[in-house]
Amino acid sequence: MTADPRRSWALDREIVLCRVIDAPRERVFEAWTDPKQIAQWFGPDGFTVESLECDIRPGGRWRFIYTGPDGKIWDNRIVFLTVEAPRLIEMEHGHDKDDDPTRFHVTVMFDEQSDGKTVLTMRQLHPTREQREGAIGFGAVEFGYQTLGKLARHVGTS
């Protein structure tokens, strides 16, 4: 049996984002796992989110539509693999269809600092190096940090 390439980490296929958020870990984790909250902050600056369904638990899924500032629409589906409060979320993210070869694996870790802040680390593992390069070219790093900035503002920090 061969290993699933989506679940093994390879530096040439991953994107890692990290941010210190001036809020307690439980509050940051709740913003990720409360269906009402996640739709308020998730996505890059200027993008809106319309949730079609949102069930944040292992085996649950979140189907949503991004609308960009230019009116362009992207359909999305996240399937949650692991939800361990308040430290870890693992998911598969892609288009809202069953057979999506571009779906990528995401691990979000929430580490508490002694000063009440949270270190959030988000790792994306893409199926191929080419897809990772395409995501970076599209703006995945910049958009990812914009999203984490919106999260920080949502939980009460800048």
C-alpha positions, -999 to 999 in steps of 0.1 A, spaced: 0 0 0 14 34 -9 11 65 13 -15 91 3 6 120 -11 -19 145 3 -11 133 39 27 132 37 46 165 41 69 176 14 84 211 15 80 216 -23 42 211 -19 35 231 13 27 267 22 31 276 59 16 308 74 20 318 110 6 347 131 6 357 167 -29 368 176 -35 389 207 -64 368 220 -67 337 241 -65 304 223 -101 294 232 -115 325 216 -94 321 184 -104 284 182 -141 293 187 -139 318 158 -128 289 136 -154 264 148 -186 286 152 -205 286 119 -217 321 125 -183 335 133 -162 318 106 -184 333 78 -178 368 92 -140 368 89 -129 339 66 -113 350 33 -91 377 19 -98 414 23 -128 425 2 -142 390 -2 -176 380 12 -186 345 22 -220 329 18 -224 297 37 -245 270 20 -240 245 49 -217 245 78 -211 215 101 -177 219 118 -169 185 133 -149 155 122 -166 143 90 -186 175 87 -183 199 58 -186 236 51 -198 245 17 -196 282 8 -193 307 -19 -165 334 -20 -174 366 -39 -144 387 -47 -143 425 -48 -146 423 -86 -178 401 -84 -161 369 -94 -175 338 -76 -156 307 -63 -174 277 -49 -156 260 -20 -160 229 1 -141 221 33 -143 186 48 -132 185 84 -110 156 94 -100 165 129 -114 191 153 -96 189 187 -105 219 209 -87 242 214 -55 230 197 -60 215 162 -82 215 131 -74 194 100 -93 197 68 -94 191 31 -102 223 11 -112 225 -26 -140 232 -50 -176 222 -41 -176 190 -60 -169 153 -50 -141 147 -76 -117 176 -71 -81 167 -79 -69 202 -67 -82 197 -31 -54 203 -6 -48 193 30 -48 220 57 -36 218 93 -43 247 117 -26 246 150 -34 269 180 -6 273 205 -12 293 237 15 317 249 20 325 286 9 361 279 -26 351 267 -18 354 230 -22 326 205 3 314 179 -17 302 149 1 281 124 -16 271 92 0 245 69 -14 238 34 -2 207 16 -10 207 -21 -11 175 -42 17 186 -65 45 211 -66 30 227 -96 -3 233 -78 16 249 -49 34 272 -73 1 281 -89 -15 289 -56 15 311 -46 13 328 -80 -25 334 -75 -18 351 -41 -22 323 -16 4 337 8 -8 373 6 -45 362 8 -38 339 36 -22 366 57 -51 389 49 -75 362 62 -55 358 94 -56 396 98 -94 395 95 -94 368 121 -72 389 145 -96 419 140 -126 396 146 -114 383 179 -106 419 190 -70 426 180 -53 444 151 
